[in-house]
Amino acid sequence: MTHFLVTDDNPSGYKLEGILKIIRKDIFLRTTKIMEDDRPEAQHVMDNNVKILGLLSQAIAAAEESTVMLQKSFGPSRDGKPRIGV
């Protein structure tokens, strides 16, 4: 059972792309707070965060593509039944 994503047991959960956008926003806000910190450790963390932000953006795009594919192929989810899989 998932704790964050929409499922039969968790109908008020998030779509995958939604939760990834929330995480991306949090990382972005934290990164902006260390931009002026010239210490090597802060710069290293900032560089890593920038890489992570790029990867999250790619993951969001892939999740959105999956959502479009499911909607296009099978329409909206009905009665809590999965559109694909078991």
C-alpha positions in Angstrom: 0.0 0.0 0.0 1.3 3.4 -0.8 1.2 6.3 1.6 1.2 9.3 -0.7 -0.2 8.3 -4.1 -3.9 7.8 -5.1 -5.0 4.3 -4.6 -8.3 2.5 -3.7 -7.3 2.7 -0.1 -6.1 6.3 -0.4 -8.4 8.2 -2.8 -7.3 11.5 -1.5 -3.7 10.9 -2.3 -1.5 12.7 -4.9 -0.8 11.9 -8.5 2.9 11.1 -9.0 3.6 14.3 -10.9 1.9 16.3 -8.1 4.1 15.0 -5.3 7.2 15.3 -7.4 6.3 19.0 -8.1 5.9 19.6 -4.3 9.4 18.1 -3.7 10.9 20.1 -6.6 9.5 23.3 -5.1 10.9 22.5 -1.7 14.3 21.8 -3.0 14.2 24.9 -5.2 13.3 27.1 -2.2 16.1 25.6 -0.1 18.6 26.0 -2.9 17.8 29.7 -3.2 18.7 30.2 0.4 22.3 29.0 0.0 23.0 30.7 -3.4 25.1 33.5 -1.7 27.0 31.1 0.6 30.5 30.8 -0.9 31.7 28.1 1.3 32.7 25.0 -0.7 30.3 22.8 1.2 27.3 25.1 0.4 28.4 25.3 -3.3 28.6 21.5 -3.4 25.1 21.1 -2.0 23.8 23.7 -4.4 25.4 22.0 -7.4 23.8 18.7 -6.3 20.5 20.3 -5.8 20.6 21.8 -9.3 21.2 18.3 -10.7 18.4 16.8 -8.6 16.0 19.6 -9.8 16.8 18.6 -13.4 16.2 15.0 -12.7 12.9 15.8 -10.9 11.8 17.8 -13.9 12.5 14.8 -16.2 10.6 12.6 -13.8 7.6 15.0 -13.7 7.5 15.1 -17.5 7.5 11.3 -17.7 4.8 11.0 -15.1 2.7 13.6 -17.0 3.2 11.6 -20.2 1.9 8.5 -18.4 -1.2 10.3 -17.1 -1.9 11.6 -20.6 -1.5 8.1 -22.1 -3.8 6.5 -19.5 -6.5 9.2 -20.0 -6.3 8.9 -23.8 -6.3 5.2 -23.9 -8.7 4.3 -21.0 -10.4 7.5 -19.9 -10.7 8.5 -16.2 -10.3 5.9 -13.4 -13.7 4.6 -12.4 -15.0 3.1 -9.2 -11.4 2.8 -7.8 -10.6 0.1 -10.4 -7.1 0.3 -12.0 -7.1 1.2 -15.6 -4.1 -1.1 -16.2 -2.6 -3.9 -14.1 -4.3 -5.8 -11.4 
